[in-house]
Amino acid sequence: MRKEQHHKGWNEIKTNDSWALFKIMGEFVNGFERMSLIGPCVSIFGSARTKENEKYYKLATSIAKRIAEAGYGVITGGGPGIMEAGNRGANLAGGISVGLNIDLPFEQHDNPYIDNDKSLDFDYFFVRKVMFVKYSQGFVVMPGGFGTLDELFEAITLIQTNKIEKFPIILVGTSFWQGLLDWIKNTMLEAKNISPEDLDLIHLVDTEEEVVEIIDAFYKGRSLSPNF
């Protein structure tokens, strides 16, 4: 006999929300405890759909390798595509390779290049994004989709509003990102919805050498520390 579908009432929803706070708090505590031991890192973002034989996968691998050789760990979302390329490059250089995995119905699965003791799992996007921002000394943003844009603009907003310390945000791939930057300049800036100096937060490059040069130049004379 088929059971009737149970529709949660308002009070039941409120009760479930209260208990969810403990799970959220647990993810924060576990993330803070484990990430605080890793040391200075750079986060690499980009599409989970990028294939191994594509140029941006190869470029992300090279960038991550150079970042690791420069003494930084590499943090990715732990999945396939650009995330895998980032962890792969760090692994090739013998550097720290961190994966912040998220439970999704598609696309996401662990890649094999994450250090065994540096793979963290999250149910909540917002907790995961805190770990990306708090423990990163820079963001390297490869071509991606809505998730990549979400991470990019959240970082810019937090820096712009002085909620976190300033750190380099580097877009890789002029042919991919130039149109977005042109729209920001010609539409958002023209409408005075942002300030001219906000554009100084973003660097646009095409090579791994440029990425490392920007990060090293930024931290020359500055201390490496969590962002808030």
Contacts in CASP RR format, 6 or more apart in sequence:
PFRMAT RR
TARGET T0000
AUTHOR 0000-0000-0000
METHOD contacts of the structure
MODEL  1
MRKEQHHKGWNEIKTNDSWALFKIMGEFVNGFERMSLIGPCVSIFGSART
KENEKYYKLATSIAKRIAEAGYGVITGGGPGIMEAGNRGANLAGGISVGL
NIDLPFEQHDNPYIDNDKSLDFDYFFVRKVMFVKYSQGFVVMPGGFGTLD
ELFEAITLIQTNKIEKFPIILVGTSFWQGLLDWIKNTMLEAKNISPEDLD
LIHLVDTEEEVVEIIDAFYKGRSLSPNF
8 16 0 8 1.000
23 123 0 8 1.000
24 124 0 8 1.000
24 127 0 8 1.000
27 122 0 8 1.000
27 123 0 8 1.000
27 124 0 8 1.000
27 127 0 8 1.000
28 127 0 8 1.000
28 130 0 8 1.000
30 120 0 8 1.000
31 120 0 8 1.000
31 127 0 8 1.000
31 131 0 8 1.000
32 134 0 8 1.000
34 118 0 8 1.000
34 120 0 8 1.000
35 98 0 8 1.000
35 120 0 8 1.000
35 131 0 8 1.000
35 134 0 8 1.000
35 135 0 8 1.000
36 135 0 8 1.000
36 226 0 8 1.000
38 73 0 8 1.000
38 96 0 8 1.000
38 98 0 8 1.000
38 118 0 8 1.000
38 135 0 8 1.000
39 73 0 8 1.000
39 96 0 8 1.000
39 135 0 8 1.000
39 224 0 8 1.000
40 71 0 8 1.000
40 72 0 8 1.000
40 73 0 8 1.000
40 137 0 8 1.000
40 224 0 8 1.000
41 72 0 8 1.000
41 73 0 8 1.000
41 74 0 8 1.000
41 75 0 8 1.000
41 96 0 8 1.000
41 98 0 8 1.000
41 135 0 8 1.000
41 136 0 8 1.000
41 137 0 8 1.000
42 67 0 8 1.000
42 72 0 8 1.000
42 73 0 8 1.000
42 74 0 8 1.000
42 75 0 8 1.000
42 136 0 8 1.000
42 137 0 8 1.000
42 138 0 8 1.000
42 139 0 8 1.000
42 140 0 8 1.000
42 215 0 8 1.000
43 74 0 8 1.000
43 75 0 8 1.000
43 76 0 8 1.000
43 132 0 8 1.000
43 136 0 8 1.000
43 138 0 8 1.000
43 139 0 8 1.000
43 140 0 8 1.000
44 60 0 8 1.000
44 63 0 8 1.000
44 64 0 8 1.000
44 67 0 8 1.000
44 74 0 8 1.000
44 75 0 8 1.000
44 76 0 8 1.000
44 82 0 8 1.000
44 83 0 8 1.000
44 85 0 8 1.000
44 86 0 8 1.000
44 140 0 8 1.000
44 142 0 8 1.000
45 76 0 8 1.000
45 77 0 8 1.000
45 82 0 8 1.000
45 139 0 8 1.000
45 140 0 8 1.000
45 141 0 8 1.000
45 142 0 8 1.000
45 144 0 8 1.000
45 147 0 8 1.000
45 148 0 8 1.000
45 151 0 8 1.000
45 152 0 8 1.000
46 60 0 8 1.000
46 81 0 8 1.000
46 82 0 8 1.000
46 83 0 8 1.000
46 141 0 8 1.000
46 142 0 8 1.000
46 143 0 8 1.000
46 144 0 8 1.000
46 145 0 8 1.000
46 148 0 8 1.000
47 56 0 8 1.000
47 81 0 8 1.000
47 82 0 8 1.000
47 142 0 8 1.000
47 143 0 8 1.000
47 144 0 8 1.000
47 145 0 8 1.000
47 148 0 8 1.000
48 79 0 8 1.000
48 80 0 8 1.000
48 81 0 8 1.000
48 82 0 8 1.000
48 83 0 8 1.000
48 107 0 8 1.000
48 108 0 8 1.000
49 80 0 8 1.000
49 81 0 8 1.000
49 107 0 8 1.000
50 56 0 8 1.000
50 57 0 8 1.000
50 60 0 8 1.000
50 81 0 8 1.000
50 82 0 8 1.000
50 85 0 8 1.000
50 142 0 8 1.000
50 143 0 8 1.000
50 144 0 8 1.000
51 57 0 8 1.000
51 81 0 8 1.000
52 81 0 8 1.000
52 84 0 8 1.000
52 85 0 8 1.000
56 82 0 8 1.000
56 85 0 8 1.000
56 142 0 8 1.000
56 143 0 8 1.000
56 172 0 8 1.000
56 173 0 8 1.000
57 81 0 8 1.000
57 82 0 8 1.000
57 84 0 8 1.000
57 85 0 8 1.000
58 85 0 8 1.000
59 142 0 8 1.000
59 172 0 8 1.000
59 208 0 8 1.000
60 82 0 8 1.000
60 85 0 8 1.000
60 86 0 8 1.000
60 89 0 8 1.000
60 142 0 8 1.000
60 172 0 8 1.000
61 85 0 8 1.000
61 86 0 8 1.000
61 88 0 8 1.000
61 89 0 8 1.000
61 92 0 8 1.000
62 89 0 8 1.000
62 208 0 8 1.000
63 86 0 8 1.000
63 140 0 8 1.000
63 172 0 8 1.000
63 208 0 8 1.000
63 211 0 8 1.000
64 74 0 8 1.000
64 85 0 8 1.000
64 86 0 8 1.000
64 87 0 8 1.000
64 88 0 8 1.000
64 89 0 8 1.000
64 90 0 8 1.000
64 93 0 8 1.000
65 89 0 8 1.000
65 90 0 8 1.000
65 92 0 8 1.000
65 93 0 8 1.000
65 208 0 8 1.000
66 93 0 8 1.000
66 208 0 8 1.000
66 209 0 8 1.000
66 211 0 8 1.000
66 212 0 8 1.000
67 73 0 8 1.000
67 74 0 8 1.000
67 90 0 8 1.000
67 140 0 8 1.000
67 211 0 8 1.000
67 212 0 8 1.000
67 215 0 8 1.000
68 74 0 8 1.000
68 89 0 8 1.000
68 90 0 8 1.000
68 92 0 8 1.000
68 93 0 8 1.000
68 94 0 8 1.000
68 95 0 8 1.000
68 96 0 8 1.000
68 97 0 8 1.000
69 93 0 8 1.000
70 212 0 8 1.000
70 215 0 8 1.000
70 216 0 8 1.000
71 95 0 8 1.000
72 96 0 8 1.000
72 137 0 8 1.000
72 215 0 8 1.000
73 90 0 8 1.000
73 95 0 8 1.000
73 96 0 8 1.000
73 97 0 8 1.000
73 98 0 8 1.000
74 86 0 8 1.000
74 87 0 8 1.000
74 89 0 8 1.000
74 90 0 8 1.000
74 95 0 8 1.000
74 96 0 8 1.000
74 97 0 8 1.000
74 98 0 8 1.000
75 98 0 8 1.000
75 99 0 8 1.000
75 100 0 8 1.000
75 131 0 8 1.000
75 132 0 8 1.000
75 135 0 8 1.000
75 136 0 8 1.000
76 82 0 8 1.000
76 83 0 8 1.000
76 84 0 8 1.000
76 86 0 8 1.000
76 87 0 8 1.000
76 98 0 8 1.000
76 99 0 8 1.000
76 100 0 8 1.000
77 83 0 8 1.000
77 99 0 8 1.000
77 100 0 8 1.000
77 101 0 8 1.000
77 102 0 8 1.000
77 128 0 8 1.000
77 132 0 8 1.000
78 84 0 8 1.000
78 87 0 8 1.000
78 99 0 8 1.000
78 100 0 8 1.000
78 101 0 8 1.000
78 108 0 8 1.000
78 110 0 8 1.000
78 111 0 8 1.000
78 114 0 8 1.000
78 119 0 8 1.000
79 99 0 8 1.000
79 101 0 8 1.000
79 107 0 8 1.000
79 108 0 8 1.000
79 109 0 8 1.000
79 110 0 8 1.000
79 111 0 8 1.000
80 107 0 8 1.000
80 108 0 8 1.000
80 109 0 8 1.000
80 111 0 8 1.000
81 111 0 8 1.000
82 142 0 8 1.000
82 143 0 8 1.000
82 144 0 8 1.000
83 99 0 8 1.000
83 111 0 8 1.000
84 111 0 8 1.000
84 113 0 8 1.000
86 97 0 8 1.000
86 113 0 8 1.000
87 97 0 8 1.000
87 98 0 8 1.000
87 99 0 8 1.000
87 111 0 8 1.000
87 113 0 8 1.000
87 114 0 8 1.000
88 111 0 8 1.000
88 113 0 8 1.000
89 97 0 8 1.000
89 113 0 8 1.000
90 96 0 8 1.000
90 97 0 8 1.000
90 113 0 8 1.000
91 97 0 8 1.000
91 113 0 8 1.000
91 115 0 8 1.000
96 115 0 8 1.000
96 118 0 8 1.000
97 113 0 8 1.000
97 114 0 8 1.000
97 115 0 8 1.000
97 118 0 8 1.000
98 114 0 8 1.000
98 115 0 8 1.000
98 118 0 8 1.000
98 119 0 8 1.000
98 120 0 8 1.000
99 110 0 8 1.000
99 114 0 8 1.000
99 118 0 8 1.000
99 119 0 8 1.000
99 120 0 8 1.000
100 120 0 8 1.000
100 122 0 8 1.000
100 128 0 8 1.000
100 131 0 8 1.000
100 132 0 8 1.000
101 108 0 8 1.000
101 110 0 8 1.000
101 119 0 8 1.000
101 120 0 8 1.000
101 121 0 8 1.000
101 122 0 8 1.000
102 108 0 8 1.000
102 121 0 8 1.000
102 122 0 8 1.000
102 123 0 8 1.000
102 125 0 8 1.000
102 128 0 8 1.000
103 121 0 8 1.000
103 122 0 8 1.000
103 123 0 8 1.000
110 119 0 8 1.000
120 131 0 8 1.000
122 128 0 8 1.000
122 131 0 8 1.000
129 151 0 8 1.000
129 154 0 8 1.000
132 139 0 8 1.000
132 151 0 8 1.000
133 154 0 8 1.000
133 155 0 8 1.000
133 158 0 8 1.000
133 164 0 8 1.000
133 227 0 8 1.000
133 228 0 8 1.000
134 164 0 8 1.000
134 226 0 8 1.000
134 227 0 8 1.000
134 228 0 8 1.000
135 226 0 8 1.000
135 227 0 8 1.000
136 167 0 8 1.000
136 227 0 8 1.000
137 167 0 8 1.000
137 168 0 8 1.000
137 215 0 8 1.000
137 219 0 8 1.000
137 224 0 8 1.000
138 167 0 8 1.000
138 168 0 8 1.000
138 169 0 8 1.000
138 170 0 8 1.000
138 215 0 8 1.000
139 151 0 8 1.000
139 152 0 8 1.000
139 155 0 8 1.000
139 167 0 8 1.000
139 168 0 8 1.000
139 169 0 8 1.000
139 170 0 8 1.000
140 170 0 8 1.000
140 172 0 8 1.000
140 211 0 8 1.000
141 148 0 8 1.000
141 151 0 8 1.000
141 152 0 8 1.000
141 169 0 8 1.000
141 170 0 8 1.000
141 171 0 8 1.000
141 172 0 8 1.000
141 177 0 8 1.000
142 148 0 8 1.000
142 172 0 8 1.000
142 173 0 8 1.000
143 172 0 8 1.000
143 173 0 8 1.000
143 176 0 8 1.000
143 177 0 8 1.000
144 176 0 8 1.000
152 169 0 8 1.000
152 171 0 8 1.000
155 169 0 8 1.000
156 169 0 8 1.000
156 198 0 8 1.000
156 201 0 8 1.000
156 202 0 8 1.000
158 164 0 8 1.000
159 165 0 8 1.000
159 166 0 8 1.000
159 167 0 8 1.000
159 169 0 8 1.000
159 201 0 8 1.000
160 194 0 8 1.000
160 198 0 8 1.000
160 201 0 8 1.000
163 228 0 8 1.000
164 227 0 8 1.000
164 228 0 8 1.000
165 225 0 8 1.000
165 227 0 8 1.000
165 228 0 8 1.000
166 201 0 8 1.000
167 218 0 8 1.000
167 227 0 8 1.000
168 203 0 8 1.000
168 214 0 8 1.000
168 215 0 8 1.000
168 218 0 8 1.000
169 201 0 8 1.000
169 202 0 8 1.000
169 203 0 8 1.000
170 202 0 8 1.000
170 203 0 8 1.000
170 204 0 8 1.000
170 205 0 8 1.000
170 210 0 8 1.000
170 211 0 8 1.000
170 214 0 8 1.000
170 215 0 8 1.000
171 177 0 8 1.000
171 181 0 8 1.000
171 202 0 8 1.000
171 203 0 8 1.000
171 204 0 8 1.000
171 205 0 8 1.000
172 205 0 8 1.000
172 206 0 8 1.000
172 211 0 8 1.000
173 204 0 8 1.000
173 205 0 8 1.000
173 206 0 8 1.000
174 204 0 8 1.000
174 205 0 8 1.000
174 206 0 8 1.000
177 204 0 8 1.000
178 204 0 8 1.000
181 199 0 8 1.000
181 202 0 8 1.000
181 204 0 8 1.000
184 194 0 8 1.000
184 199 0 8 1.000
185 199 0 8 1.000
188 194 0 8 1.000
189 196 0 8 1.000
189 199 0 8 1.000
203 210 0 8 1.000
203 214 0 8 1.000
205 211 0 8 1.000
205 214 0 8 1.000
END
